[in-house]
Amino acid sequence: QVQFVESGGGLVQPGGSLKLSCAASGFTFSTYSLLWYRQAPGKERQWVGIISSRGDDIRYADDVKGRFTISRDNAKNMMYLQMNSLKVEDTAVYYCTNSPGVYWGQGTQVTVSS
């Protein structure tokens, strides 16, 4: 079955960095675009970005553009989210998926606080 496991979250100060990982299984990883989403407390799940199957087309939500970088390693069935210049408003549970609304992992908590 399709599975996503997110990891790498934690507590970081404003301006700091974190790198999230997404391990995927149960489908032909290299043929799917992959997405990152996040959900802050009391808010709807928000799209963060998308990476094409070969990693040559990457797009970001406006509020993370220039600070976040999505990458993938098709040999390892892994996707990554490098987050720099973190802000308090980046605090959320972060999820990865290939099919929004269909498959979700457990998410990883990112808390940005001084």
N, C-alpha and C positions, 0 to 999 in steps of 0.2 A: 504494500500500500504506500501511497505517497506520504512522505514525512519530511518535516522541516524542524531543525533544532537550532535555535538561536543561542548565542553565547557571547560573552565579552562585556556585558553591561557592568555598571557599578556606579559609585559615587565619585564625582569629579568636580573640581572648582570651576567657576566661570573662566573661560579662556583656555581651559584645558582640552585634552584630546582623549579619545577612546577609539578602539577598533573593534567592531562587532563582526562576528562570524556567523555564517549560515551553512549548516550541513544539510544536504538534501539527499533523498533516496526514494526509490520506488517509481522512477520515471527516467526517460532518456534525457539526462541533464543537459547535454550539449545542444539539444534541439529547442530548448525553451528560453524565452525571455524570462527574466526574474525581476521581482519587485521588492522594495522595502516599503513598509508602512510603519506608522507609529500612532499610539493612542495615549493622549495625556488624560489625567484624571478628569472625569466629568465631560470629556469631549469625544466627538466621533473619531473613528480611525481615519488617519490622514495619509495620503500618498506621499512618500518621500522621494522615490526615484525608481528608474527602471534601467536595466541593462539588457541589450540584445543577446541572442544566443551565442554569438561569437565575441561579444564584448566590444564591438566596434561602434555601437550607437548607445550612448548613455544620456539620460535626461534626468533633470532634478526639479523638484518643487522650488519655487522662487525663494522661499525663506531659508533654504539650505544651500542654494547654489553658491559656489565659490568657497564653501566651508566643508562640505561633505564630498567624499569620493567613493563611488561604487566600483568594485572590481570583481572578477570571478576567475576561478581556476577550473576549467572543465575536466582536467585530468584527475582532480581530487573531488569533484562534485561539491565545490565550495564557492560561496559568494561572500563578499566582505563589504563593510561600510566603515570607511575611515572618517571619523568626525573630528574636525579641528575647530578651534575658536568657539567652543561650546558656550551656549547661553542658557540661562535659567529656563527659558521657554522651550528648550530642547528636551526637557524632562518628560519622559514618556516610556511606555513599554514599546519596544521595537520588534517588528515581525517581518519575516520574509515569506515569500510565496511565489508560485508560478500561476496561480489562479485565485485572484482576490475573491473572497466570499465563499470559496469552496474549500481551500486548504490553508490552514494556519498552524504554525507551531505554537509553543507555549509562550514565546516571546522572551525578551531579556530586558530587564529594567535599567534605564539610564536616568540617573538623578544628577542634576547640575545645581550645586548649591555651595555657598561659602560657609 
